Amino acid sequence: MNDSLDGLEKKLIQFEEKLLNNKNRGDKKFVSELLNDECIEINEAGIKIHSKISKLDLLDGVSFIGEKRDSIILSDSVILLMYEAVQVIKNKRNKVNYSSVWQNIGGKWKIIFQQKTQSK
């Protein structure tokens, strides 16, 4: 991975970490800064959600991003970010794989698509 992609991946991971925080997920202004108006999310149950219609659903427990992460440049303004998040609920750890497509729109990086899959 080159230095500029490495820096961009770190920046986008920081944004993703903020989106895992329930305080931020409930803040419509914050969510609108990071999600495109037509953003689509596919949750762990396979349900398609238009995320900007309302604030994001709150997560159970505490979630954080683990060390497994990768990114692929799809074009000059689009990047696919993949990572594993760990959700801790009552001392039990669940791993969830996230894939997010980020697009640079008017100089700001925003999520246009995200899918979560329970890790086994």
C-alpha positions as CSV (number, residue, x, y, z in Angstrom):
1,M,0.0,0.0,0.0
2,N,1.4,3.4,-0.9
3,D,1.7,6.3,1.6
4,S,-1.2,8.3,0.3
5,L,-3.5,5.3,0.3
6,D,-2.3,4.4,3.8
7,G,-3.1,7.9,5.0
8,L,-6.5,7.9,3.4
9,E,-7.3,4.5,4.8
10,K,-6.4,5.7,8.3
11,K,-8.6,8.8,7.9
12,L,-11.6,6.7,6.7
13,I,-11.1,4.1,9.5
14,Q,-11.2,7.0,12.0
15,F,-14.5,8.1,10.5
16,E,-15.8,4.5,10.7
17,E,-14.8,4.3,14.4
18,K,-16.8,7.5,15.0
19,L,-19.8,5.9,13.3
20,L,-19.6,2.9,15.7
21,N,-20.1,5.3,18.6
22,N,-23.8,5.4,19.6
23,K,-23.5,9.1,20.6
24,N,-22.5,9.9,17.0
25,R,-25.0,7.4,15.4
26,G,-27.9,9.3,17.1
27,D,-26.6,12.7,15.8
28,K,-28.3,13.5,12.5
29,K,-25.9,16.3,11.7
30,F,-22.9,14.2,12.3
31,V,-24.3,11.3,10.3
32,S,-25.2,13.6,7.4
33,E,-21.5,14.7,7.2
34,L,-20.3,11.2,6.6
35,L,-23.2,9.5,4.7
36,N,-24.3,10.4,1.2
37,D,-28.0,11.3,0.8
38,E,-28.6,8.0,-1.1
39,C,-26.4,5.8,1.1
40,I,-27.6,2.2,1.3
41,E,-26.8,-0.1,4.2
42,I,-27.3,-3.8,4.2
43,N,-27.4,-5.0,7.8
44,E,-26.4,-8.3,9.3
45,A,-29.9,-9.6,8.7
46,G,-29.7,-8.8,5.0
47,I,-32.2,-5.9,5.3
48,K,-31.6,-3.0,2.9
49,I,-31.8,0.3,4.7
50,H,-31.6,3.9,3.4
51,S,-29.4,5.2,6.2
52,K,-30.1,8.9,5.8
53,I,-33.8,8.7,6.2
54,S,-33.3,8.8,9.9
55,K,-30.4,8.6,12.3
56,L,-28.5,5.3,12.4
57,D,-29.7,2.5,14.6
58,L,-28.0,2.3,17.9
59,L,-25.6,-0.6,18.5
60,D,-25.8,-3.0,21.4
61,G,-22.7,-3.0,23.7
62,V,-19.4,-1.4,22.7
63,S,-17.9,-1.7,19.2
64,F,-14.4,-1.1,18.0
65,I,-12.4,-1.8,14.9
66,G,-9.8,-4.6,15.0
67,E,-6.5,-4.9,13.2
68,K,-7.9,-6.8,10.2
69,R,-8.5,-4.1,7.5
70,D,-7.9,-3.5,3.8
71,S,-8.8,-1.1,1.1
72,I,-9.0,-1.1,-2.7
73,I,-9.0,2.0,-4.9
74,L,-11.9,1.6,-7.3
75,S,-11.4,5.0,-9.0
76,D,-9.8,8.4,-8.3
77,S,-12.7,9.3,-6.1
78,V,-14.0,5.9,-4.8
79,I,-12.4,3.5,-2.3
80,L,-13.6,0.2,-0.9
81,L,-12.8,-0.1,2.8
82,M,-13.1,-3.5,4.5
83,Y,-12.5,-4.2,8.2
84,E,-13.5,-6.4,11.1
85,A,-15.2,-4.8,14.0
86,V,-15.6,-6.4,17.4
87,Q,-18.8,-5.9,19.4
88,V,-18.7,-6.6,23.1
89,I,-22.0,-7.3,24.8
90,K,-21.9,-8.5,28.4
91,N,-18.3,-9.8,28.1
92,K,-19.1,-11.7,24.9
93,R,-17.2,-10.7,21.8
94,N,-18.9,-10.9,18.4
95,K,-17.0,-10.1,15.2
96,V,-18.6,-8.3,12.3
97,N,-17.1,-7.8,8.8
98,Y,-17.8,-4.4,7.3
99,S,-17.5,-3.3,3.7
100,S,-17.9,0.4,3.0
101,V,-17.7,2.2,-0.3
102,W,-16.5,5.8,0.2
103,Q,-16.7,8.5,-2.5
104,N,-15.1,11.9,-2.6
105,I,-18.0,14.2,-3.2
106,G,-17.0,17.9,-3.5
107,G,-13.8,17.4,-1.5
108,K,-15.5,15.4,1.3
109,W,-15.4,11.6,1.8
110,K,-18.8,10.1,2.3
111,I,-20.2,6.5,2.5
112,I,-22.4,5.6,-0.4
113,F,-22.8,1.9,0.5
114,Q,-22.1,-0.3,3.5
115,Q,-22.7,-4.0,4.2
116,K,-22.2,-5.8,7.5
117,T,-21.8,-9.6,7.8
118,Q,-21.6,-11.6,10.9
119,S,-18.1,-13.2,11.1
120,K,-18.0,-16.9,12.0
